[in-house]
């Protein structure tokens, strides 16, 4: 199975940017981490008080992790503890009014950022592929339209998918390094570290760490840019391509896109993914 013909790998790379947009907007607008916004989103979606043990089981986390994050959010005033009327020893978590308003404000900013991102992708795909893509534009817009409640559900889906990817990779490479390598695998040419940082919404130091990790494993190639000899461009090595192709089964399990959407929308999503992954001309 080749990367170029695997729709799920392209869409996985594409949706990785959506995850990073959520994380980036949350940090910029609310100074909260992704794990904090994840718990806020979970409680927003739940609507009723939730016990830590139930949250941990549902989100596949250790109860101690949920407790630590909830403690941070209690200090922020976004989450409150509620004792059970039947048994005061049982304590549940729920959003405060401030926490609800905070998530809805963050959701508005995230949804606008995602809409801008998708509009860019759609316009670029139409300019490249023409009316074939335009035919499915309306269906695609319906696909990406999200309310705050749907966004909260998607955040949890993203989080669980990332955890399962980490488990499946079994320490062969880190999740962030895998995202970077997959992005290189779905492009037609080398990319600079700066472009990868912007595309993946990663801090440049994180990208630098990923580059070192992948280089040490022989999964990357490096060369100087013909346009600017000071710039190092990164590509995927034959060993890196072999590694990614060996993990496509993991991506297919995480992203069963083929069954979810019509053939036309699958084709559109693939073209959008390809356009987003392409470096600027």
C-alpha positions in Angstrom: 0.0 0.0 0.0 1.6 3.3 -1.1 1.3 6.5 0.8 0.3 8.5 -2.3 -2.8 6.3 -2.7 -3.8 6.0 0.9 -6.5 8.5 1.6 -6.5 7.9 5.4 -2.8 8.9 5.7 -3.4 12.2 3.9 -6.5 13.0 5.9 -4.7 12.0 9.1 -1.9 14.5 8.3 -4.6 17.1 7.4 -6.6 16.7 10.6 -3.5 16.8 12.7 -3.4 20.5 11.8 -6.9 20.9 13.2 -5.8 19.4 16.5 -2.9 21.8 16.7 -5.2 24.7 15.8 -7.4 23.9 18.8 -4.3 23.6 21.1 -2.8 26.8 19.7 -6.0 28.9 20.1 -6.6 27.6 23.6 -3.1 28.6 24.7 -3.3 32.0 23.0 -6.8 33.0 24.1 -7.2 31.3 27.4 -3.7 30.3 28.6 -4.8 26.8 29.2 -3.1 23.6 28.0 -4.7 21.0 25.7 -5.2 18.6 28.6 -7.1 21.3 30.5 -9.3 22.2 27.5 -9.9 18.5 27.0 -11.4 18.2 30.5 -13.4 21.4 30.2 -14.8 20.2 26.8 -15.7 16.8 28.4 -17.6 18.4 31.2 -19.3 20.8 28.8 -20.4 17.9 26.6 -21.6 15.9 29.6 -23.8 18.6 31.0 -24.2 16.9 34.4 -21.6 16.4 37.2 -19.1 13.6 36.5 -17.0 11.5 39.0 -13.3 11.5 38.4 -13.3 7.7 38.1 -15.9 7.8 35.4 -14.1 10.5 33.5 -10.9 8.6 33.7 -12.5 5.4 32.4 -14.3 7.2 29.6 -11.2 9.1 28.5 -8.8 6.3 29.1 -6.6 8.2 31.5 -5.4 7.5 35.0 -7.7 9.0 37.7 -4.7 10.8 39.2 -4.2 12.7 35.9 -7.8 13.7 35.8 -7.6 14.8 39.5 -4.4 16.9 38.8 -6.0 18.7 35.9 -9.2 19.3 37.8 -7.3 20.8 40.7 -5.7 23.3 38.2 -9.1 24.2 36.8 -10.6 24.6 40.2 -7.9 27.2 40.9 -8.8 28.9 37.6 -12.5 29.0 38.7 -13.6 27.0 35.7 -14.5 23.7 37.5 -16.1 23.1 40.9 -16.5 20.0 43.0 -20.0 18.8 43.9 -20.7 16.3 46.7 -23.3 13.7 46.2 -26.6 14.3 48.1 -26.7 10.6 48.9 -23.1 10.1 49.9 -21.0 13.1 50.8 -17.8 11.1 50.3 -18.6 10.9 46.5 -17.5 14.1 44.8 -18.2 14.9 41.1 -16.8 17.6 38.8 -18.9 20.1 36.9 -18.2 23.4 35.1 -18.9 26.7 36.8 -20.8 29.4 34.9 -17.4 31.0 34.3 -16.1 27.7 32.9 -19.0 27.3 30.6 -18.7 30.8 29.3 -14.9 30.3 28.9 -15.3 27.2 26.8 -18.0 28.8 24.6 -15.7 31.8 24.0 -12.7 29.5 23.2 -15.0 27.4 21.0 -16.0 30.5 19.0 -12.3 31.4 18.4 -11.4 27.8 17.6 -14.3 27.4 15.1 -13.4 30.6 13.4 -9.7 29.5 13.1 -10.9 26.1 11.7 -13.3 27.8 9.3 -10.5 30.0 8.0 -8.2 27.0 7.7 -10.8 24.9 5.8 -11.8 27.9 3.5 -8.1 28.3 2.6 -7.9 24.5 1.8 -11.1 24.6 -0.2 -10.2 27.6 -2.3 -6.7 26.2 -2.9 -8.2 22.8 -3.9 -10.7 24.5 -6.3 -7.9 26.5 -7.9 -5.8 23.3 -8.4 -8.5 20.8 -9.2 -11.3 22.9 -10.6 -15.0 22.0 -10.8 -14.5 18.4 -9.6 -13.9 19.8 -6.1 -16.4 22.6 -6.5 -19.2 20.0 -7.1 -18.8 18.8 -3.5 -18.1 22.1 -1.8 -21.6 22.4 -0.3 -21.4 18.9 1.1 -18.0 19.6 2.5 -19.2 22.8 4.2 -21.9 20.7 5.9 -19.2 18.2 7.0 -17.0 20.8 8.7 -19.7 23.0 10.3 -19.4 22.5 14.1 -21.2 23.8 17.1 -19.4 24.1 20.5 -21.0 20.8 21.6 -19.7 19.0 18.5 -16.3 20.6 19.0 -16.2 19.3 22.6 -16.9 15.8 21.3 -14.3 16.1 18.6 -11.7 17.2 21.1 -12.2 13.9 23.0 -12.1 11.9 19.8 -8.8 13.6 18.8 -7.3 12.9 22.3 -8.3 9.2 22.3 -7.0 8.8 18.7 -3.6 10.3 19.7 -3.3 8.1 22.7 -4.0 5.0 20.6 -1.5 6.1 18.0 1.1 6.4 20.8 0.3 2.9 22.0 0.5 1.5 18.4 3.8 3.2 17.7 5.2 1.4 20.9 8.1 3.8 21.4 9.5 3.4 17.8 9.1 7.2 17.4 7.2 9.8 19.4 3.8 10.9 18.3 5.0 14.4 17.3 7.9 13.0 15.3 5.4 10.7 13.6 3.2 13.6 12.6 6.2 15.4 11.2 7.4 12.3 9.3 3.9 11.7 7.9 3.6 15.3 6.7 6.9 14.8 4.8 5.6 11.6 3.4 2.5 13.2 1.9 4.3 16.1 0.2 6.0 16.3 -3.1 9.1 18.0 -2.0 11.4 18.9 1.0 10.1 21.4 3.6 11.9 23.7 6.0 11.7 23.3 9.7 10.0 26.7 9.9 7.3 25.6 7.5 6.7 22.4 9.4 6.4 24.3 12.7 3.8 26.6 11.2 1.9 23.8 9.4 1.8 21.5 12.4 1.3 24.3 14.9 4.2 23.1 16.9 6.7 25.1 18.8 10.0 25.4 16.9 11.9 23.7 19.8 9.5 20.7 19.5 10.1 20.5 15.8 13.9 20.7 16.4 13.6 17.8 18.9 11.6 15.8 16.4 14.1 16.4 13.6 17.0 15.2 15.9 15.0 12.1 16.8 14.1 11.2 13.2 17.6 12.0 11.9 19.2 9.8 14.5 17.0 6.9 13.3 17.9 7.6 9.6 14.3 8.5 8.7 15.1 12.0 7.3 17.2 13.6 4.6 18.6 17.1 4.8 19.8 19.4 2.1 20.5 23.1 1.7 17.8 25.2 0.0 18.9 26.3 -3.5 17.1 29.6 -2.9 18.8 30.3 0.4 21.9 28.3 1.4 21.3 29.2 5.1 18.0 27.2 5.1 18.1 23.5 5.7 15.2 21.6 4.0 14.0 18.3 5.2 12.8 15.3 3.2 11.9 11.7 4.0 14.5 9.0 3.5 13.8 5.6 1.9 14.0 4.2 5.3 11.5 6.8 6.5 9.1 6.0 3.6 9.4 2.3 4.4 8.6 3.0 8.1 5.5 5.1 7.2 4.2 2.5 4.8 4.6 -0.1 7.5 2.3 2.0 9.8 -0.5 2.7 7.3 -2.5 -0.1 8.8 -2.5 1.8 12.1 -3.8 4.9 10.4 -6.5 2.9 8.7 -7.7 1.6 12.0 -7.8 5.0 13.5 -9.3 6.8 10.5 -11.8 4.5 8.8 -12.6 7.3 6.4 -13.5 5.1 3.5 -16.7 3.9 5.3 -17.7 7.3 6.6 -18.0 9.5 3.6 -19.3 9.3 0.0 -16.8 8.7 -2.7 -17.0 12.3 -3.8 -16.3 13.7 -0.4 -13.5 11.2 0.2 -11.9 12.5 -3.0 -12.4 16.1 -1.9 -10.9 15.5 1.5 -7.9 13.8 -0.2 -7.4 16.8 -2.5 -7.7 19.2 0.5 -5.2 17.2 2.4 -2.8 17.2 -0.5 -3.2 21.0 -0.9 -2.6 21.8 2.7 0.5 19.6 2.8 2.0 21.2 -0.2 4.6 23.9 0.5 3.8 27.5 -0.7 4.9 28.3 -4.2 
